[in-house]
Every structure is written in structure tokens, then in C-alpha cells.
Amino acid sequence: MSLETFENQFPGRDYEIEIVCPEFTAVCPKTGQPDFGTITIRYVPDTRCIELKSLKMYLQAYRDRGIFYENSINVILDDLVAACEPRRMTVIGQFTPRGGISSQITVYHEAASSSSPG
């Protein structure tokens, strides 16, 4: 599933976009049990913004994928950065408790150079 983007109408301004996806599911590769979580994406766009329908379809593709929490959040960050090349991005995965333990994974990206005005 490819992630689509659209042109940022305010590329000269730093502003943050927050997207919350409360119905993320994947499969634990060790147990085969479903994992449930909320994915929060925060980013400062440069020239491109993430199109939400394609993001929804992209995240739904994880439903049958065997992947650890840590791996899924890092892969999601890498794929989103490749698609829209943001100035900054944070992806947080807050996973529901399993066996009395909950996990939150947070990953970050910051562009080497920003195109925002000085």
C-alpha cells in the first residue's frame, strides 16, 4: 500500500499536524495473538502533507502482519518520512495491556536541514 501526499499550502510556516489512529492492529509474531494500539503521528510538514485516506489504508494493511511493537513503529516512521519528507516527525505507539503490561514506543525524525525561512 502506497502512502499518498498532497502539496503543503503553507511551506514557509512551521506548524504541527497531529493524527491519531485509535484502531491500529497487528499480529504478535511470537504468539500469533492480535495486538491493539493507538498510533499518534505528529509532524511539521515541509513541502508535502500526508493524505489521510491512504494513511488509513496503509495502517490497515498491518492487521494480518506479524510484527513486534518496536518494529512496527519504526517502520511506520521510516515509511512516512520517505513519503512526505517532513521537517520533524514523531510516531508514538501506545499498545493495550497484555498480561498486565502495556507498552509505549516513541520514535523521532528530524530533517538534516530545514527549508523553513531563517
N, CA, C and O of each residue as an XYZ file, in Angstrom:
472
protein
N       0.856     -1.179      0.000
C       0.000      0.000      0.000
C       0.899      1.238      0.000
O       1.788      1.369      0.842
N       0.662      2.134     -0.939
C       1.479      3.339     -1.011
C       0.820      4.479     -0.235
O      -0.404      4.590     -0.167
N       1.656      5.299      0.332
C       1.193      6.488      1.048
C       1.150      7.654      0.071
O       2.142      7.949     -0.595
N       0.012      8.310     -0.012
C      -0.127      9.459     -0.897
C       0.079     10.737     -0.095
O      -0.122     10.770      1.119
N       0.481     11.781     -0.797
C       0.686     13.083     -0.181
C       0.027     14.153     -1.039
O      -0.407     13.896     -2.162
N      -0.038     15.354     -0.485
C      -0.512     16.500     -1.255
C       0.361     17.699     -0.895
O       1.044     17.702      0.129
N       0.328     18.705     -1.744
C       1.185     19.880     -1.572
C       0.797     20.674     -0.329
O      -0.375     20.984     -0.116
N       1.793     20.996      0.483
C       1.603     21.854      1.647
C       1.337     23.281      1.148
O       2.163     23.845      0.431
N       0.213     23.857      1.514
C      -0.151     25.202      1.081
C       0.573     26.300      1.860
O       0.495     27.471      1.489
N       1.284     25.934      2.947
C       1.995     26.907      3.777
C       3.422     26.443      4.056
O       3.793     26.296      5.220
N       4.238     26.206      3.016
C       5.575     25.665      3.222
C       6.542     26.617      3.934
O       7.581     26.181      4.430
N       6.217     27.892      3.987
C       7.086     28.845      4.669
C       6.812     28.958      6.158
O       7.467     29.740      6.847
N       5.861     28.196      6.662
C       5.458     28.278      8.070
C       5.643     26.929      8.748
O       5.261     25.892      8.205
N       6.232     26.951      9.940
C       6.273     25.743     10.766
C       4.938     25.603     11.482
O       4.536     26.495     12.229
N       4.257     24.500     11.259
C       3.035     24.183     12.004
C       2.991     22.672     12.176
O       3.530     21.927     11.359
N       2.349     22.233     13.237
C       2.326     20.805     13.551
C       0.978     20.193     13.200
O      -0.076     20.763     13.481
N       1.036     19.044     12.592
C      -0.146     18.242     12.297
C      -0.104     17.033     13.227
O       0.925     16.368     13.343
N      -1.223     16.749     13.887
C      -1.321     15.566     14.730
C      -2.435     14.684     14.195
O      -3.556     15.139     13.969
N      -2.109     13.422     13.997
C      -3.060     12.428     13.505
C      -3.107     11.310     14.534
O      -2.070     10.765     14.913
N      -4.308     10.966     14.987
C      -4.475      9.907     15.975
C      -5.267      8.774     15.322
O      -6.357      8.983     14.789
N      -4.696      7.578     15.377
C      -5.302      6.391     14.780
C      -5.552      5.381     15.900
O      -4.661      4.597     16.228
N      -6.762      5.387     16.498
C      -7.016      4.582     17.693
C      -7.335      3.109     17.437
O      -7.587      2.367     18.387
N      -7.330      2.677     16.197
C      -7.737      1.303     15.896
C      -6.644      0.498     15.205
O      -6.945     -0.338     14.353
N      -5.375      0.734     15.558
C      -4.272      0.002     14.945
C      -4.264     -1.435     15.453
O      -4.391     -1.686     16.651
N      -4.115     -2.365     14.527
C      -3.981     -3.771     14.897
C      -2.878     -4.411     14.072
O      -2.669     -4.064     12.910
N      -2.187     -5.338     14.685
C      -1.177     -6.165     14.027
C      -1.211     -7.516     14.733
O      -2.075     -7.757     15.576
N      -0.286     -8.384     14.394
C      -0.234     -9.717     14.984
C       1.130     -9.914     15.622
O       2.158     -9.615     15.014
N       1.136    -10.417     16.849
C       2.398    -10.732     17.510
C       3.055    -11.901     16.775
O       2.440    -12.959     16.634
N       4.302    -11.728     16.301
C       4.934    -12.804     15.537
C       5.316    -14.003     16.415
O       5.559    -15.094     15.899
N       5.369    -13.813     17.704
C       5.748    -14.901     18.614
C       4.544    -15.748     19.012
O       4.630    -16.975     19.042
N       3.409    -15.090     19.322
C       2.237    -15.814     19.821
C       1.131    -15.974     18.791
O       0.273    -16.846     18.930
N       1.144    -15.133     17.750
C       0.066    -15.148     16.773
C      -1.188    -14.437     17.255
O      -2.204    -14.426     16.559
N      -1.122    -13.842     18.447
C      -2.264    -13.125     19.014
C      -2.327    -11.706     18.432
O      -1.303    -11.133     18.060
N      -3.534    -11.154     18.361
C      -3.649     -9.786     17.845
C      -3.116     -8.761     18.849
O      -3.278     -8.919     20.059
N      -2.493     -7.734     18.339
C      -2.041     -6.595     19.135
C      -2.912     -5.409     18.761
O      -3.230     -5.205     17.589
N      -3.294     -4.631     19.761
C      -4.143     -3.457     19.544
C      -3.441     -2.237     20.106
O      -2.784     -2.313     21.144
N      -3.581     -1.117     19.423
C      -2.959      0.093     19.930
C      -3.470      1.343     19.249
O      -4.251      1.303     18.298
N      -2.995      2.444     19.775
C      -3.267      3.760     19.205
C      -1.962      4.303     18.658
O      -0.955      4.344     19.365
N      -1.978      4.717     17.408
C      -0.810      5.329     16.775
C      -1.068      6.826     16.699
O      -2.086      7.266     16.165
N      -0.133      7.604     17.238
C      -0.202      9.063     17.145
C       0.977      9.533     16.312
O       2.129      9.195     16.584
N       0.667     10.314     15.301
C       1.684     10.862     14.394
C       1.643     12.373     14.540
O       0.597     12.999     14.369
N       2.793     12.950     14.858
C       2.922     14.415     14.919
C       4.053     14.802     13.979
O       5.149     14.245     14.035
N       3.762     15.779     13.105
C       4.839     16.193     12.212
C       4.688     17.643     11.787
O       3.595     18.208     11.779
N       5.819     18.216     11.437
C       5.887     19.547     10.845
C       6.211     19.315      9.374
O       7.322     18.900      9.043
N       5.248     19.581      8.483
C       5.484     19.289      7.069
C       6.484     20.256      6.453
O       6.680     21.370      6.938
N       7.104     19.805      5.383
C       7.928     20.696      4.575
C       7.099     21.036      3.339
O       6.271     21.945      3.397
N       7.293     20.344      2.239
C       6.547     20.671      1.023
C       5.345     19.755      0.788
O       4.490     20.063     -0.042
N       5.269     18.613      1.521
C       4.210     17.637      1.307
C       3.525     17.286      2.623
O       4.166     17.260      3.674
N       2.212     17.014      2.562
C       1.428     16.549      3.708
C       0.900     15.144      3.397
O       0.734     14.784      2.232
N       0.643     14.367      4.423
C       0.131     13.007      4.263
C      -1.372     13.045      3.986
O      -2.126     13.727      4.680
N      -1.783     12.318      2.983
C      -3.199     12.206      2.650
C      -3.811     11.137      3.559
O      -3.301     10.019      3.632
N      -4.901     11.479      4.252
C      -5.414     10.637      5.328
C      -6.032      9.314      4.871
O      -5.870      8.307      5.560
N      -6.722      9.280      3.752
C      -7.305      8.009      3.314
C      -6.214      6.989      3.010
O      -6.347      5.819      3.370
N      -5.147      7.411      2.358
C      -4.062      6.473      2.060
C      -3.360      6.041      3.351
O      -2.903      4.902      3.453
N      -3.271      6.942      4.335
C      -2.692      6.570      5.632
C      -3.550      5.502      6.303
O      -3.025      4.533      6.851
N      -4.866      5.678      6.259
C      -5.778      4.695      6.848
C      -5.589      3.329      6.195
O      -5.505      2.317      6.890
N      -5.522      3.295      4.884
C      -5.338      2.028      4.165
C      -3.969      1.419      4.472
O      -3.848      0.204      4.628
N      -2.955      2.253      4.557
C      -1.603      1.798      4.898
C      -1.605      1.128      6.275
O      -1.070      0.029      6.428
N      -2.199      1.778      7.271
C      -2.210      1.220      8.625
C      -3.070     -0.035      8.702
O      -2.743     -0.956      9.450
N      -4.159     -0.092      7.948
C      -4.996     -1.292      7.952
C      -4.270     -2.508      7.385
O      -4.621     -3.644      7.703
N      -3.277     -2.281      6.560
C      -2.504     -3.386      5.985
C      -1.688     -4.128      7.048
O      -1.193     -5.224      6.784
N      -1.540     -3.556      8.235
C      -0.819     -4.221      9.326
C      -1.673     -5.286     10.021
O      -1.137     -6.085     10.790
N      -2.966     -5.317      9.775
C      -3.883     -6.206     10.505
C      -3.459     -7.664     10.520
O      -3.608     -8.339     11.539
N      -2.942     -8.152      9.425
C      -2.540     -9.560      9.341
C      -1.025     -9.727      9.328
O      -0.520    -10.808      9.026
N      -0.314     -8.682      9.650
C       1.148     -8.710      9.580
C       1.738     -9.081     10.929
O       1.412     -8.473     11.949
N       2.601    -10.074     10.929
C       3.311    -10.452     12.152
C       4.505     -9.534     12.354
O       5.481     -9.601     11.607
N       4.426     -8.668     13.377
C       5.485     -7.687     13.596
C       5.472     -7.246     15.062
O       4.407     -7.040     15.645
N       6.645     -7.104     15.644
C       6.748     -6.638     17.026
C       6.389     -5.155     17.106
O       6.518     -4.422     16.125
N       5.931     -4.718     18.296
C       5.574     -3.306     18.519
C       6.679     -2.368     18.030
O       6.446     -1.454     17.240
N       7.896     -2.629     18.531
C       9.027     -1.739     18.247
C       9.285     -1.637     16.747
O       9.549     -0.557     16.218
N       9.204     -2.775     16.080
C       9.453     -2.784     14.643
C       8.374     -2.020     13.888
O       8.673     -1.252     12.974
N       7.103     -2.234     14.278
C       6.024     -1.576     13.544
C       6.142     -0.060     13.623
O       5.951      0.622     12.617
N       6.452      0.477     14.788
C       6.520      1.934     14.937
C       7.712      2.500     14.167
O       7.604      3.564     13.558
N       8.837      1.806     14.187
C       9.993      2.266     13.417
C       9.746      2.189     11.916
O      10.159      3.085     11.180
N       9.080      1.136     11.446
C       8.778      1.008     10.018
C       7.779      2.086      9.591
O       7.921      2.682      8.524
N       6.770      2.332     10.430
C       5.799      3.380     10.109
C       6.506      4.728      9.978
O       6.259      5.459      9.019
N       7.381      5.066     10.925
C       8.135      6.323     10.826
C       8.932      6.368      9.530
O       8.864      7.358      8.801
N       9.682      5.319      9.231
C      10.506      5.306      8.012
C       9.659      5.503      6.757
O      10.035      6.262      5.864
N       8.512      4.817      6.691
C       7.655      4.926      5.511
C       7.044      6.323      5.385
O       6.965      6.866      4.283
N       6.611      6.906      6.503
C       6.024      8.250      6.462
C       7.068      9.300      6.081
O       6.786     10.204      5.294
N       8.261      9.179      6.635
C       9.338     10.118      6.294
C       9.677     10.012      4.808
O       9.867     11.028      4.138
N       9.754      8.798      4.299
C      10.051      8.614      2.867
C       8.956      9.222      1.993
O       9.240      9.758      0.922
N       7.706      9.139      2.447
C       6.591      9.642      1.640
C       6.498     11.161      1.615
O       6.242     11.742      0.561
N       6.703     11.821      2.766
C       6.427     13.272      2.791
C       7.618     14.139      3.189
O       7.510     15.365      3.157
N       8.745     13.547      3.561
C       9.965     14.285      3.904
C       9.682     15.474      4.822
O       9.940     16.618      4.448
N       9.150     15.211      6.029
C       8.801     16.302      6.945
C      10.037     16.947      7.565
O      11.132     16.386      7.536
N       9.838     18.130      8.121
C      10.913     18.779      8.863
C      11.191     18.026     10.160
O      12.341     17.807     10.541
N      10.101     17.636     10.830
C      10.197     16.855     12.057
C       9.014     15.901     12.107
O       7.937     16.202     11.593
N       9.225     14.749     12.730
C       8.119     13.807     12.896
C       8.352     12.953     14.129
O       9.477     12.551     14.423
N       7.267     12.684     14.844
C       7.261     11.766     15.969
C       6.128     10.780     15.743
O       5.018     11.179     15.390
N       6.398      9.505     15.941
C       5.360      8.481     15.882
C       5.356      7.767     17.224
O       6.393      7.302     17.697
N       4.175      7.687     17.832
C       4.012      7.044     19.132
C       3.038      5.889     18.975
O       1.954      6.054     18.417
N       3.422      4.735     19.460
C       2.525      3.580     19.516
C       2.219      3.277     20.972
O       3.110      2.895     21.730
N       0.966      3.447     21.363
C       0.517      3.117     22.725
C      -0.306      1.840     22.605
O      -1.419      1.861     22.079
N       0.243      0.732     23.091
C      -0.389     -0.563     22.914
C      -1.137     -0.986     24.169
O      -0.692     -0.736     25.289
N      -2.283     -1.632     23.965
C      -3.123     -2.043     25.085
C      -2.418     -3.133     25.894
O      -1.603     -3.887     25.363
N      -2.744     -3.204     27.190
C      -2.059     -4.178     28.050
C      -2.278     -5.620     27.598
O      -3.346     -6.002     27.119
N      -1.230     -6.385     27.772
C      -1.280     -7.828     27.553
C      -0.542     -8.459     28.723
O       0.632     -8.166     28.949
N      -1.215     -9.315     29.459
C      -0.589     -9.944     30.623
C      -0.226     -8.933     31.700
O       0.725     -9.137     32.454
N      -0.993     -7.830     31.771
C      -0.742     -6.821     32.789
C       0.362     -5.837     32.449
O       0.745     -5.028     33.294
N       0.883     -5.888     31.222
C       1.961     -4.981     30.811
C       1.518     -4.213     29.573
O       1.078     -4.803     28.586
N       1.639     -2.879     29.640
C       1.379     -2.070     28.448
C       2.700     -1.498     27.961
O       3.652     -1.354     28.727
N       2.740     -1.180     26.689
C       3.967     -0.641     26.086
C       3.655      0.612     25.301
O       2.611      0.725     24.659
N       4.587      1.556     25.366
C       4.535      2.742     24.509
C       5.886      2.870     23.837
O       6.922      2.880     24.502
N       5.874      2.967     22.526
C       7.094      3.115     21.738
C       7.018      4.471     21.051
O       6.015      4.789     20.413
N       8.071      5.272     21.179
C       8.134      6.602     20.578
C       9.398      6.696     19.736
O      10.494      6.412     20.217
N       9.244      7.093     18.484
C      10.391      7.275     17.591
C      10.330      8.670     16.976
O       9.255      9.246     16.812
N      11.504      9.201     16.639
C      11.630     10.584     16.181
C      12.414     10.669     14.879
O      13.256      9.825     14.571
N      12.107     11.713     14.133
C      12.878     12.070     12.938
C      13.007     13.589     12.909
O      12.051     14.306     13.202
N      14.182     14.068     12.560
C      14.402     15.492     12.308
C      15.235     15.621     11.056
O      16.306     15.022     10.950
N      14.748     16.403     10.103
C      15.466     16.592      8.842
C      16.824     17.229      9.107
O      16.970     18.053     10.010
N      17.802     16.843      8.320
C      19.153     17.373      8.480
C      19.182     18.880      8.274
O      19.875     19.600      8.993
N      18.426     19.353      7.289
C      18.340     20.792      7.070
C      16.889     21.134      6.796
O      16.176     20.389      6.124
N      16.469     22.249      7.314
C      15.087     22.653      7.162
C      14.989     23.715      6.089
O      15.859     24.578      5.966
N      13.908     23.643      5.305
C      13.713     24.660      4.264
C      12.918     25.837      4.765
O      12.576     26.734      3.995
N      12.610     25.844      6.094
C      11.838     26.972      6.624
C      12.704     28.224      6.648
O      13.921     28.134      6.806
N      12.090     29.377      6.495
C      12.848     30.613      6.480
C      13.503     30.887      7.838
O      12.946     30.557      8.884
N      14.712     31.505      7.804
C      15.527     31.765      8.984
C      14.836     32.594      9.966
O      15.396     32.900     11.019
